[in-house]
Amino acid sequence: MRRIRKDASFFMSYPTNLSNLNQLTTTDTMDAHREVHNAEIQSLNALETKVGIDGSADTNSIDYKLSQAETKLGSLTLADITDVTADVGAVNYVDLTSSAQDQLDSKASKITSGVENNLVSIDDDENIKDSGYSVIDDDTMATASDTTLATSESVKAYADIYSKVNFNAPDGFLINGKIVPSVASNNLTVAIKGINGNDPSASNPVYVRIGDTVRSITSALSVTKNAGTNWFTSGSSIFATLERDYFVYLGYNATDGVVVGFATFPYARIYSDFSATSTNEKYAAISTITNAAAGDNYVNIGRFAATLSAGAGYTWTVPTFTNKNLIQYPIFESRYLSFVPFIRGDGTAGTGTYSTQTGLYQIRSNHCYYNAILVWTNITGSPTGALAGTVPLTSAETLSATEQTFINLINVTFPASTIQVFGEMASADTMVHFYAMRDGSTNTAVLVDTTGTARYGGSYPI
């Protein structure tokens, strides 16, 4: 008859070691049976302690550890997807199902086929790299049979790379970025910041699609235009002290990298769409143009409001920004804004005195829509030529002349036999010229009267 040692610890060494329970036989004594059953109970208790109850607070229990892992992985959001460097050999691992691993393997293959613009590189050891740092190696994502992936740090880094290569939003939409206009000492600065308000960096990157390529901004990026210059003609008699809308652009060339700029029109697509003359209405204030080329791509990313004063000071101010006057996405129209129109002769201009001098305009893509009302009580300086009213922006009309849709002249002397009055603009024009259509005769200019009223409006390309 076999005897079994009564020392229970002999049977129960779990979880340090696996318990070595003897198998009972029909010839064992009742004491032996009792001792084995006691050992089994202790093993079961130890196993329950190791697994843990639901919501276990025992930090050594499996329930506690799984709950912590689930909380950590479940809390990952887009805000966590940033450039993260992970030492794969130093981190813990979590098991993935074969299905989940297959999906990650598929996405990993897209990275290798989508490498461009130094967003992602593959080193000699086949490590996927971002910004020069290894984030996922072949041991953490090799084949469907490899069921381990580095924990949150590497997962976030992987997601960051994958999102950059497969970013399919339209041109000009910022990821983790925003436009921040500001004025200090009368000087206007337009900066690109991270959503958190800090400058872009390797750990706080801003991404934008320019053309078919996703570009990253990983350092401070801004452009400043100091007071003292009639930038964009915004300090002219037409616009001075009036709020204007400025459209923000990001551009790229291989030497200068990503650059930021702003202009008064929304439809530029390449560098040659802008003027480099600071007082031209098509001027673009760009952070760096040292190596700019005519074909460099630019994208509209949003819009903000600002005001330039008149006179030699030409000082900048900005309003309190709201969702109406600071737009954080590509937009191709301005608000309805004010301009100051003038009556004049289209030969010698003359100088008018006004009781009413009001104009409104809106830019919609490459067209300007406007209305103006002028009531003048006197005009000096011996104006010559046709009566004309100014418009806010220079016409880009390629025809010899284009008629405007609305003309109403009051208390103005018309040529004999006038049956209709119309207004037209020529190429590169800044005014509407008023003419009389006469019965049985050629069109004749309406001349400038000392007093009168002109209401006119329409649209034209800019």
Secondary structure, 3 states (H helix, E strand, C coil): CCCCCCCHHHCCCCCCCCCCCCCCCCCCCHHHHHHHHHHHHHHHHHHHHHHCCCCCCCCCCHHHHHHHHHHHHHCCCHHHCCCCCCCHHHCCEEECCHHHHHHHHHHHHHHHHCCCCCCCEECCCCCEEECCEEEECCCCCCCCCCCEEECHHHHHHHHHHHHHHCCCCCCCCEECEEEEEEEECCEEEEEEEECCCCCCECCECEEEEECCEEEEECCCEEEEECCCCCHHHCCCCCCCCCCEEEEEEEEEECCCEEEEEEECCCCCCEHHHCECCCCCCCECEECCCCCCCCCCEEEEEEEEEEEECCCCCCCEECCCCCCCCEECCCCCECCCEEECCCEEECCCCCEEEEEEEEEEEEEECCEEEEEEEEEEEEEECCCCCEEEEECCCCCCCCCCCEECCEEEEECCCCCCCEEEEEEEECCCCCEEEEEEEECCCCCEECECCCCEEEEEEEEEEC
